[in-house]
Each structure stands twice: as structure tokens, then as C-alpha cells.
């Protein structure tokens, strides 16, 4: 799985003008499933997201995790993270998992997240979404598992 992690002060996802998911301080994570991914990959990603120490402690050092600060987790499926732009001006997305597999893997990640973390929100898989965020820092971290 590929993920783009953004530490945010707040974030929300809208579909057709309606807010479908929102969080306050926490992580907005754009997620792309790849063909070789499995539920074990989702579990590893979730573990990393919950434990990644990228929030400031009392001394201003990145030393606290999402679990430590009890922040929100907004998960958004985004197949375009698999874009390959080497061959020309139109990206290829052939490295992304097929839609049915990606939907299953994303649903598994979401289910695991909701059982392990109290503040989880999401967008709508496959929908045309508008993602609004206030990046905190800014802190943006790409992750490939």
C-alpha cells in the first residue's frame, strides 16, 4: 500500500456538496492499494499510522503519536498515488489494485481502524471527492509498505 500522511489541524471530505467525513487535529491519510496488498498489509499500515511519532510534545519535538494525542484519523482512498509519469504526459495507473480488490482492502483497513482507534472518518470509495485540510507544520510524509 502507498499512503500520503498529512498532519492536520482539521480536515474534511465532501461529496456532492455534503460533508461525509471530518476530523479535528490528527492525520489525513490518502491510501492507494496495490495488487500485491493483503489484509496483513492493511494491518501494518494501520499500526504505523497509529504509532508514527509526528506530533509535538511539550518541548516541541515530534515525539507523540496519533494514539498518544487521541487525534482524528481521516482515511481517503486515492488510486492516483500509483501514478507512473515516466512514459509521457498522461499518467498510467496500472500499478494500482483493480477497483474490486482496492475496495475490499480499503474496507478492511477502515474496519480495522474503527476497532483500534476512537476517532475515524472516511470519504466515499470511488466518488468524486473534495478534500479540505489545514496542514499542520506542514508535515507530509509518503509511505510505501
NORNORLIN-V125375 format. One record per residue. SS is DSSP state (H for helix, E for strand, L for the rest). Layout:
ss: {SS/SS}
This chain:
ss: {L/E/E/E/E/E/E/E/E/E/E/E/E/E/E/L/L/E/E/E/E/E/E/L/L/E/E/E/E/E/E/E/L/E/L/L/L/L/H/H/H/H/H/H/H/H/H/H/H/H/H/L/L/L/E/E/L/L/L/L/L/E/E/E/L/H/H/H/H/L/L/E/E/E/E/E/E/L/H/H/H/H/L/E/L/L/L/L/L/L/L/E/L/L/L/E/L/L/H/H/H/H/H/H/H/H/H/H/H/H/H/H/H/H/H/H/L/L/L/E/E/E/L/L/L/L/L/L/E/E/E/E/E/E/E/E/E/E/E/E/E/E/E/E/L}
